[in-house]
Amino acid sequence: MNDQEERNYISVGSWMGMLFVTAIPVVGLLMVIVWAFSGENESRKNYFRAILSWMLIAVVLCVALVLVVGWLGGGPAIQKFISDQQHLAHPQ
């Protein structure tokens, strides 16, 4: 391997460790941000930048969904549906 290939090489064990760390709720998010913008490994930085991009897309879609449901007046109907489902699951 030349110097460039060696600098971008990440072992399976390293990937397993990084994926394990990202599964930890708050620490994982912080480490995704750190790994996305630090270090010399371009492959790792691009991977975690892609993860951040998907997270941003998910947040934007969730906010848009909440706004649309609220604008359409669906909030009370959804709350009633959830309440009805809870009563079916736990009858008194």
Phi, psi and omega per residue, in radians:
M1 nan 2.462 3.049
N2 -1.479 3.103 -3.023
D3 -1.094 -0.704 -3.123
Q4 -1.143 -0.777 3.128
E5 -1.133 -0.684 -3.129
E6 -1.175 -0.603 3.137
R7 -1.217 -0.501 -3.135
N8 -1.676 0.033 -3.130
Y9 -1.427 2.305 3.051
I10 -2.241 2.223 -3.098
S11 -1.293 2.852 3.102
V12 -1.059 -0.716 3.118
G13 -1.074 -0.694 3.101
S14 -1.130 -0.753 3.103
W15 -1.080 -0.727 3.134
M16 -1.080 -0.740 3.110
G17 -1.109 -0.765 3.135
M18 -1.137 -0.722 3.130
L19 -1.161 -0.629 3.073
F20 -1.103 -0.796 -3.137
V21 -1.105 -0.686 -3.129
T22 -1.186 -0.313 3.122
A23 -1.383 -0.224 3.113
I24 -1.411 2.148 -2.925
P25 -0.789 -1.254 -3.037
V26 -1.412 -0.728 -3.140
V27 -1.061 -0.704 -3.130
G28 -1.062 -0.775 3.127
L29 -1.108 -0.765 3.125
L30 -1.093 -0.716 -3.126
M31 -1.236 -0.584 3.057
V32 -1.049 -0.758 3.126
I33 -1.135 -0.777 3.136
V34 -1.080 -0.868 -3.097
W35 -1.177 -0.432 -3.136
A36 -1.267 -0.427 -3.013
F37 -2.181 0.051 -3.130
S38 -2.219 2.839 3.089
G39 1.623 3.028 -3.078
E40 -1.750 -0.248 -3.031
N41 -1.421 1.888 -3.088
E42 -1.190 -0.610 3.134
S43 -1.108 -0.805 3.129
R44 -1.119 -0.765 3.138
K45 -1.088 -0.752 3.138
N46 -1.139 -0.690 3.118
Y47 -1.062 -0.858 -3.097
F48 -1.286 -0.442 2.994
R49 -1.173 -0.666 3.079
A50 -1.125 -0.711 3.085
I51 -1.042 -0.810 3.119
L52 -1.078 -0.669 3.111
S53 -1.091 -0.779 3.109
W54 -1.124 -0.672 3.094
M55 -1.083 -0.756 3.128
L56 -1.107 -0.743 3.102
I57 -1.071 -0.750 3.139
A58 -1.105 -0.740 3.130
V59 -1.119 -0.778 3.138
V60 -1.081 -0.758 3.134
L61 -1.137 -0.694 3.115
C62 -1.131 -0.767 3.116
V63 -1.107 -0.750 3.115
A64 -1.085 -0.720 3.123
L65 -1.102 -0.786 3.120
V66 -1.073 -0.759 3.138
L67 -1.124 -0.738 -3.135
V68 -1.157 -0.784 3.130
V69 -1.091 -0.737 3.104
G70 -1.138 -0.702 -3.130
W71 -1.181 -0.591 3.133
L72 -1.435 -0.081 3.121
G73 1.372 0.409 -3.091
G74 -1.489 -0.105 -3.098
G75 -0.998 -0.942 3.136
P76 -1.059 -0.655 3.130
A77 -1.138 -0.691 3.119
I78 -1.172 -0.743 3.107
Q79 -1.077 -0.699 3.113
K80 -1.137 -0.736 3.122
F81 -1.056 -0.798 3.136
I82 -1.109 -0.749 3.129
S83 -1.081 -0.763 3.109
D84 -1.088 -0.696 3.140
Q85 -1.171 -0.640 3.109
Q86 -1.160 -0.666 3.126
H87 -1.205 -0.582 3.081
L88 -1.210 -0.634 -3.121
A89 -1.307 -0.530 -3.105
H90 -2.255 1.249 -3.139
P91 -1.187 2.595 -3.130
Q92 -1.811 nan nan
